Amino acid sequence: MKTFLQMKFVLALLLGCGGLCGWAHAEMRLTLLKEEALTAVFHAEAETLSHEKPLVGTLEITGPATEEVSIPDLRDRFRGFTFVEDFSAGRTEVAGKARARWRFRLTPGAEGPWSLRPFVVTIKNTRTGALTQKLTALVEFPAPPPLAIATGAIEAELEPEWVAPGWRTIGSWVLITGGIIGALAALWPLMRRIRRTLHERTLSPEARAKLELDRLLAENLLAQGQFKRFYYGLTGVVRRYFERGYALRATRQTTQEFLAAIAADARVSAEERAALAQFLTAADAIKFAGIDATVAEAEAATRHVTTLLQEAAAHRLQAETAQGQ
């Protein structure tokens, strides 16, 4: 009876050892290429893929010792995986056979299929130097267990919470606001000038000439004794009016050229041409000949220009109306 129990214990121990050994050696083994002289196998210790840990596998290619094998970069051949690393594990020769190994570390993705697409194995005969190539088969890895589906309500209620800004943030806001206000204050005169210029360009030649004359008188140049500068401004008002109203190059012509151009325009009467010539000649004498002027003469010249512009405007409008009819 004792011997029988001992035999039963030994048998159970052997069976358990065999089961443990079988479990320990259970692995994933995928055949990529199988020929009489050449085989390629990918194997890993895990039987199936897992989303919880990476797959560490070995690619083994076995062939005659007289042949050397090489493989391309397999980064784009593995599908469904994130490539972590790979390296060559060396080459060994036993009994006329050579075995080359490459190790791979892969992270399975959430969705399949998980496969190793075909690639070319290059074989070189070390004696003759001849090269041959073999194409591997498409192999698919065993699918991993499905991911667990999350159930239940959200553990935390996410609500917005006011966080007071720091002093650095407040200082930045103050600097930015001050910079914007300073920039607007610096640009305000320029914006007003641009707006005024755009408004003036929409006025008629007569209205614009009156505006320029009022602006010249507002400078109060006569009280300051700046007669030469005053006459420059006064002749400029007249020339710009005729340039805008009569399409002449008055501001870019000499007095003689300007008067000659006016003489050829039928919209200007003989009396207006004579008055314009008298005014421009007297103004040129003050601007260029160094002749002194008085306040009374300057005020008379201003009244003369005002009358001249009014009469020229009336005659121009009458001439253009008659020409239109």
C-alpha positions as CSV (number, residue, x, y, z in Angstrom):
1,M,0.0,0.0,0.0
2,K,2.8,2.4,0.8
3,T,4.6,1.6,-2.4
4,F,1.4,2.3,-4.3
5,L,1.0,5.7,-2.7
6,Q,4.6,6.6,-3.5
7,M,4.1,5.6,-7.1
8,K,0.9,7.7,-7.3
9,F,2.7,10.7,-5.8
10,V,5.5,10.4,-8.3
11,L,3.1,10.1,-11.2
12,A,1.2,13.2,-10.1
13,L,4.4,15.1,-9.7
14,L,5.5,14.1,-13.2
15,L,2.2,15.1,-14.6
16,G,2.3,18.4,-12.8
17,C,5.8,19.1,-13.9
18,G,4.9,18.2,-17.5
19,G,1.9,20.6,-17.3
20,L,4.1,23.4,-15.8
21,C,6.7,22.8,-18.4
22,G,4.1,22.9,-21.2
23,W,2.7,26.1,-19.8
24,A,6.1,27.6,-19.5
25,H,7.0,26.8,-23.1
26,A,3.6,27.9,-24.5
27,E,4.4,30.6,-27.0
28,M,3.2,32.3,-30.2
29,R,4.8,30.8,-33.3
30,L,4.1,32.2,-36.8
31,T,5.7,30.7,-39.9
32,L,6.6,33.4,-42.5
33,L,8.6,31.2,-44.9
34,K,9.1,27.4,-45.1
35,E,11.2,25.8,-47.8
36,E,13.4,22.7,-47.8
37,A,16.6,24.8,-47.2
38,L,15.2,28.0,-45.6
39,T,12.7,28.7,-42.9
40,A,11.6,32.0,-41.3
41,V,9.6,32.0,-38.1
42,F,8.4,34.8,-35.8
43,H,7.9,33.6,-32.2
44,A,7.2,35.3,-28.8
45,E,6.8,34.0,-25.3
46,A,3.1,35.3,-25.1
47,E,0.4,33.2,-26.7
48,T,-1.7,36.2,-27.7
49,L,-1.4,39.9,-27.8
50,S,-2.1,42.1,-24.8
51,H,-3.1,45.7,-24.5
52,E,-1.5,45.9,-21.1
53,K,2.1,45.1,-22.1
54,P,4.3,45.2,-25.2
55,L,5.0,42.2,-27.5
56,V,8.6,41.1,-27.4
57,G,9.3,38.7,-30.2
58,T,12.1,37.2,-32.2
59,L,12.4,36.7,-36.0
60,E,14.5,33.6,-36.8
61,I,15.7,32.7,-40.3
62,T,17.4,29.3,-40.6
63,G,19.3,28.1,-43.6
64,P,22.6,26.5,-44.8
65,A,25.8,27.7,-43.1
66,T,27.1,28.8,-46.6
67,E,24.4,31.4,-46.9
68,E,24.0,34.8,-45.2
69,V,20.5,36.3,-44.9
70,S,19.5,40.0,-44.5
71,I,16.1,41.6,-44.1
72,P,14.9,45.2,-44.8
73,D,13.6,47.7,-42.3
74,L,10.4,46.2,-41.0
75,R,9.0,49.4,-39.3
76,D,6.3,49.8,-42.0
77,R,5.7,46.1,-42.3
78,F,4.1,45.7,-38.9
79,R,0.5,46.7,-39.0
80,G,-1.6,47.5,-35.9
81,F,1.5,48.1,-33.7
82,T,3.5,51.0,-32.5
83,F,7.2,50.2,-33.2
84,V,9.3,50.6,-30.1
85,E,12.7,49.1,-31.0
86,D,14.5,46.4,-32.9
87,F,18.1,45.0,-33.0
88,S,20.0,42.1,-34.4
89,A,20.5,39.2,-32.0
90,G,23.4,37.7,-34.0
91,R,24.0,34.6,-36.1
92,T,24.9,31.1,-35.0
93,E,26.1,28.0,-36.8
94,V,25.4,24.4,-35.7
95,A,25.9,21.2,-37.8
96,G,26.0,23.0,-41.1
97,K,23.0,25.1,-40.4
98,A,23.0,28.9,-39.7
99,R,20.4,30.7,-37.7
100,A,20.1,34.5,-37.7
101,R,17.9,36.3,-35.2
102,W,16.3,39.8,-34.9
103,R,14.5,41.0,-31.8
104,F,11.5,43.3,-31.9
105,R,9.6,45.2,-29.2
106,L,6.1,46.3,-30.3
107,T,3.1,47.9,-28.6
108,P,-0.3,46.6,-29.9
109,G,-2.7,49.3,-31.0
110,A,-6.3,49.5,-29.9
111,E,-7.7,48.3,-33.3
112,G,-6.5,45.6,-35.6
113,P,-5.9,43.7,-37.7
114,W,-2.4,43.0,-36.2
115,S,-0.2,41.5,-38.9
116,L,3.3,41.3,-40.4
117,R,3.0,42.1,-44.1
118,P,5.2,40.3,-46.6
119,F,8.8,41.4,-47.1
120,V,11.8,40.3,-49.1
121,V,14.6,38.1,-47.5
122,T,17.9,38.5,-49.3
123,I,20.2,35.4,-49.4
124,K,23.9,35.6,-50.2
125,N,26.0,32.6,-51.0
126,T,29.3,33.2,-49.2
127,R,31.2,31.0,-51.7
128,T,29.9,32.2,-55.0
129,G,28.6,35.7,-54.0
130,A,25.3,35.0,-55.8
131,L,22.2,36.7,-54.4
132,T,18.7,35.4,-54.3
133,Q,15.5,36.7,-52.8
134,K,12.5,35.1,-51.1
135,L,9.2,36.7,-50.4
136,T,7.6,35.9,-47.0
137,A,3.9,35.2,-46.5
138,L,1.4,37.5,-44.7
139,V,0.9,36.4,-41.1
140,E,-1.6,37.6,-38.6
141,F,-1.1,37.8,-34.9
142,P,-3.7,36.3,-32.5
143,A,-6.1,39.1,-31.5
144,P,-5.8,40.4,-28.0
145,P,-8.7,40.2,-25.6
146,P,-11.2,43.0,-26.1
147,L,-10.8,46.1,-24.0
148,A,-13.1,46.5,-21.0
149,I,-16.0,48.8,-21.5
150,A,-16.1,51.6,-18.9
151,T,-19.4,51.7,-17.1
152,G,-20.9,53.9,-14.4
153,A,-21.2,57.6,-13.9
154,I,-18.4,60.1,-14.0
155,E,-16.5,60.0,-10.7
156,A,-15.9,63.7,-10.5
157,E,-18.2,66.6,-11.5
158,L,-16.1,69.1,-13.5
159,E,-17.3,72.6,-12.8
160,P,-15.5,75.8,-13.7
161,E,-13.8,77.4,-10.8
162,W,-12.6,81.0,-10.7
163,V,-8.9,81.4,-10.3
164,A,-7.7,84.8,-9.4
165,P,-5.0,86.1,-11.7
166,G,-1.5,86.7,-10.3
167,W,0.3,90.0,-10.0
168,R,2.4,89.2,-13.0
169,T,-0.7,88.6,-15.1
170,I,-2.4,91.8,-13.9
171,G,0.8,93.7,-14.6
172,S,0.9,92.4,-18.1
173,W,-2.7,93.5,-18.7
174,V,-1.9,97.0,-17.4
175,L,1.1,97.3,-19.6
176,I,-0.8,96.1,-22.7
177,T,-3.7,98.4,-22.0
178,G,-1.4,101.3,-21.4
179,G,0.5,100.5,-24.6
180,I,-2.7,100.4,-26.6
181,I,-3.9,103.7,-25.1
182,G,-0.5,105.3,-25.8
183,A,-0.5,104.1,-29.4
184,L,-4.0,105.5,-30.0
185,A,-3.0,108.8,-28.5
186,A,0.0,109.0,-30.7
187,L,-1.9,108.1,-33.8
188,W,-4.9,110.3,-33.1
189,P,-3.4,113.5,-34.7
190,L,-2.4,111.5,-37.7
191,M,-5.9,109.9,-38.0
192,R,-7.5,113.4,-37.8
193,R,-5.1,114.7,-40.4
194,I,-5.9,111.8,-42.7
195,R,-9.6,112.2,-42.1
196,R,-9.4,116.0,-42.8
197,T,-7.4,115.3,-46.0
198,L,-10.0,112.8,-47.3
199,H,-12.8,115.2,-46.5
200,E,-11.1,118.1,-48.3
201,R,-10.6,116.0,-51.4
202,T,-14.4,115.6,-51.7
203,L,-14.9,119.4,-51.8
204,S,-15.3,121.5,-54.9
205,P,-12.3,123.5,-56.1
206,E,-14.0,126.7,-54.9
207,A,-14.8,125.4,-51.4
208,R,-11.4,123.9,-51.1
209,A,-9.7,127.2,-52.1
210,K,-11.8,129.1,-49.5
211,L,-10.8,126.6,-46.8
212,E,-7.1,126.9,-47.7
213,L,-7.4,130.8,-47.7
214,D,-9.0,130.8,-44.2
215,R,-6.4,128.4,-42.9
216,L,-3.6,130.8,-44.3
217,L,-5.2,133.8,-42.6
218,A,-5.5,131.9,-39.3
219,E,-1.7,131.5,-39.2
220,N,-1.6,135.3,-38.6
221,L,1.6,135.7,-40.7
222,L,1.1,139.4,-41.4
223,A,1.1,140.3,-37.7
224,Q,4.4,138.4,-37.4
225,G,5.9,140.3,-40.3
226,Q,6.4,137.2,-42.5
227,F,5.2,138.8,-45.7
228,K,7.2,136.5,-48.0
229,R,5.8,133.4,-46.5
230,F,2.3,134.9,-46.7
231,Y,2.6,135.6,-50.4
232,Y,4.0,132.1,-51.0
233,G,0.8,130.7,-49.4
234,L,-1.5,133.1,-51.2
235,T,-0.1,132.3,-54.6
236,G,-0.3,128.6,-53.7
237,V,-4.0,128.9,-53.0
238,V,-4.6,130.5,-56.5
239,R,-2.4,128.0,-58.4
240,R,-4.0,125.0,-56.7
241,Y,-7.5,126.3,-57.5
242,F,-6.7,126.7,-61.2
243,E,-5.0,123.3,-61.2
244,R,-8.1,121.5,-59.7
245,G,-10.8,123.5,-61.5
246,Y,-9.1,123.8,-65.0
247,A,-7.0,120.7,-65.1
248,L,-3.8,122.7,-65.4
249,R,-0.3,122.0,-64.1
250,A,-0.3,125.3,-62.3
251,T,1.7,124.3,-59.2
252,R,4.5,123.0,-61.5
253,Q,4.8,125.9,-63.9
254,T,6.5,129.2,-63.8
255,T,4.4,132.4,-63.8
256,Q,4.9,132.9,-67.6
257,E,3.9,129.2,-68.3
258,F,0.9,129.5,-66.1
259,L,-0.4,132.7,-67.7
260,A,0.2,131.2,-71.2
261,A,-1.9,128.1,-70.3
262,I,-4.6,130.4,-68.9
263,A,-4.7,132.5,-72.1
264,A,-5.5,129.4,-74.1
265,D,-8.5,128.5,-71.9
266,A,-11.8,129.9,-73.1
267,R,-13.4,129.6,-69.7
268,V,-11.1,132.5,-68.4
269,S,-12.1,136.0,-69.5
270,A,-9.7,138.7,-70.5
271,E,-10.4,140.7,-67.4
272,E,-9.6,137.6,-65.2
273,R,-6.4,137.0,-67.0
274,A,-5.3,140.6,-66.6
275,A,-6.1,140.6,-62.9
276,L,-4.3,137.2,-62.4
277,A,-1.2,138.5,-64.2
278,Q,-1.2,141.7,-62.1
279,F,-1.4,139.7,-58.9
280,L,1.2,137.0,-59.8
281,T,3.7,139.7,-61.0
282,A,3.4,141.7,-57.8
283,A,3.7,138.5,-55.7
284,D,6.8,137.4,-57.6
285,A,8.4,140.7,-56.9
286,I,7.9,140.2,-53.2
287,K,8.9,136.5,-53.2
288,F,11.9,136.7,-55.4
289,A,13.0,140.3,-55.9
290,G,13.2,141.1,-52.2
291,I,10.7,144.0,-52.4
292,D,9.1,144.8,-49.0
293,A,5.3,144.8,-48.6
294,T,3.0,146.3,-46.0
295,V,0.1,145.0,-44.1
296,A,-2.3,147.1,-46.1
297,E,-0.8,145.8,-49.4
298,A,-1.1,142.2,-48.2
299,E,-4.7,142.7,-47.1
300,A,-5.5,144.3,-50.5
301,A,-3.9,141.3,-52.2
302,T,-6.1,139.0,-50.1
303,R,-9.3,140.9,-51.1
304,H,-8.0,140.8,-54.7
305,V,-7.6,137.0,-54.6
306,T,-11.0,136.5,-53.0
307,T,-12.7,138.5,-55.8
308,L,-10.6,136.8,-58.4
309,L,-11.5,133.3,-57.2
310,Q,-15.2,134.2,-57.0
311,E,-15.4,135.6,-60.5
312,A,-13.3,132.7,-61.9
313,A,-15.6,130.2,-60.3
314,A,-18.7,131.9,-61.7
315,H,-17.3,132.1,-65.2
316,R,-16.1,128.5,-65.1
317,L,-19.4,127.2,-64.1
318,Q,-21.2,129.2,-66.7
319,A,-18.8,128.0,-69.4
320,E,-19.1,124.4,-68.4
321,T,-23.0,124.7,-68.3
322,A,-23.1,126.2,-71.7
323,Q,-20.7,123.5,-73.1
324,G,-22.9,120.8,-71.6
325,Q,-26.0,122.2,-73.1
